[in-house]
Amino acid sequence: RPDLAVANDTSGTISVLLNCCVSDNFVPIAQSQMLSVTQDTTAAITLSAFDAADHGSLTYTVNSPAHGTLNGTPPNLAYRPALHYFGPDSFTFKVDDGEADSTPATVSITVVRVNHAPVADASATVTRVISPNNRDASVVLDASRSGDVDNDLLQVTWFIDGASTISATGRVAFSTLPIAAYDVLLRVDDGEASDTNRITLRVITAADATDELIRHVQAANLKHPHSLLSQLSVARRAFEGGNFDLGARHLQLFHKELRALMAKGDVDPATVAPLLSEAQAIIAAMGDAQDSQPKFTACKCEKDGHVRVQFSGATGRTYLIEASTDFKSWLPVGVGTERGEGEFEFEETGSPLPCRFYRIITR
């Protein structure tokens, strides 16, 4: 603060003594900069600032970026963009030398996109298919659990038993296969990268399926299983002889008898449930499943962007899920998975479409 002294002597002269202390502090300077960082990686950033006059210590005030996070202690920071984000980002900072703030500086960041390889997943495919005619069966190849975090359009191809040429195409594909075991390869390609997934699929006769059911009933250690096993033995012989209606009727009798035992408390419901499902699957393959119109029971949008559709239908049936954005063009997107007796579920992973309609097709 300046000091001011005034004196008046007898000569009429006024004397003024002014002492001024002029500060030598300069306003510090924060420097802007530009940098690039690869998508989903971390970049080191050193903030640049200086105080021209006194070179004293500086205090940093840093604002957060809109599309990422900062860690560390200024001036040495680490920037990481939000998961899968690419594009422009920035943040500002200023410095203070104890007497003055700098003008804010901007760190401009370009997050450079990189392609993420897609993920092939054929696990939604039913891998045990029962022939209705002892010759072949229609198989649904389901790649609905495959995905791409970039939401790139995927080319989906299927190769059966090491075929060098494509056996089928599409997220959901259909193929009629003779009775045998097959090695199935799924390949998904986003134009820059690809991924594969391999599954083993069996097409079996109704007699083979009934044989498996007989072994499971025997392993369940049920009390007095003789009547149940008798019904299954008759069904197996009928299927072997090509009498599919007779075989289905005896499976229905098995189904009814087992349910009666469960109602009386003679068997454990947890043990019986898979046996009932097995029997119903064989009946459904013969075309004798109970006629039940499928009905939507729930449709949920998950936080991760997945859509979960739940519906009821006939046990053992195959239900194809189709999607549309305009009620005109419908595309198959997957197959319902039976979670409980007559209760089905389908999950579509991360569709970027703002509005999507679903319908159920009985196969």
Buried (B, 14 or more C-beta within 10 A) or exposed (E): EEEEEEEEEEEEEEEEEEEEEEEEBBBBBBBBEEEEBEBBEEBEBEBBBBBEEEEEEBEBBBBEBEBBEBEBEBBEBEBBBBEEBBEEBBBBBBBBBEEEBBEEBBBEBEBEEEBBBBBBBBEBBBBEBBBBEBEBBBBBBBBBBBBBBBBBEBBBBBBBEEEEEEBBEBBBBEBEBEBEEBEBBBBBBBEEBBBEBEBEBBBBBBBBBBBEBBEEBEEBEBEEBEEBBBBBBBBBBBBBEEEBEBBBBBBBBBBEBBEEBBEEEEBEEEBBEEBBBBBBBBBBBBEBBBEEEBEEEEEEEEEEEBBEBBBBBBBBBBBBBBBBBEEEEBEBBBBBBBEEEBBBBBBBBEBEEEEBEBEBEBE
